[in-house]
């Protein structure tokens, strides 16, 4: 793995485009040393909560803590309640100081500590090989849980990315996803850093910002998410600069086949989708370029899958210690080792003894000419019923505007009854301009549930 140093050509070896400036490897090592000089000496392996909005500051702090062998706790966001809860587990914080100004839990802000007297800076910073990172991910449930990842496992995954995706010389990595999550950390920070590729540290929230980056970067690797890509293809401002895109990656949730095909036509570049989770790491990848012949998922090298009698996928991976790891996904396996995803196993429910796949119901709704996206959830009350949150197509929106909500509800219920029994149709309907995704590109279940608090 990479060793960062202040010697030889490090002064001209650019690692980051940060705030309009090109930062060298030497600068990176010097900044790591400034943080190392403040980290307390600990007789045992300590831990710290790390949160930075800047990818450059994050990388500096990450490698400083890793160099010390500390366990690094990565919150999924910088909200005060999130940070306060994690600081109850460790007395140390490193990152954006303004986020913890009003934290009630006692802690030490490493960035505000005094520099160790007579500190001798390192000329070289070795790539981490020991120690752990802790991710906090809530998925769609809203309940955060810790997931431990060793540097050994992360380094295995970086090697897999290197052997799977052939990048051309001198790419610049640009991104619209956070580095605080496993996908962003690997694809936006660790993978490029380990290969001497340049990282642009700006978080690109809007298509216009992406287009601006492409004007000055002719070999861009774009790390994105399904939510961002869906918005992009509806008014694609990248078409003029499409030749500057070397790769486009998407992960964190499912990218609809229609969106993938449209983007491929617009950009003349397939979207490389990566399937996996924080718990499992990357499992498989695919590029969908045709709706008539949708590509299956290709497992990464060393990964095998089989399925239970209920089509629940079972994983064996060098990134997961447990053998025969049960996934929460259903799928169909093919003789060549590839597979097709059929939806979430944990989204199969029973309504008055009727077995129903919520994923299958959503798929059926999206087959109508009125529905662009659909999310169906269970609503608890005197009896269990279904609520549907719908993003309408232009035709569907025109129908809603002309005929009202009740008529639109009836229209979609009728469509649903073509495939499902009455007990399995949604009883409550809500219409949004777009579905609520969180920072991990996953549907925010709590927001969906809140839409149904008020009675129809």
Order of alpha helices (4+ residues) and beta strands (2+ residues): beta-beta-beta-alpha-beta-alpha-beta-alpha-beta-beta-beta-beta-beta-alpha-beta-alpha-beta-alpha-beta-alpha-beta-alpha-beta-beta-beta-beta-beta-beta-beta-beta-beta-alpha-beta-beta-alpha-alpha-beta-alpha
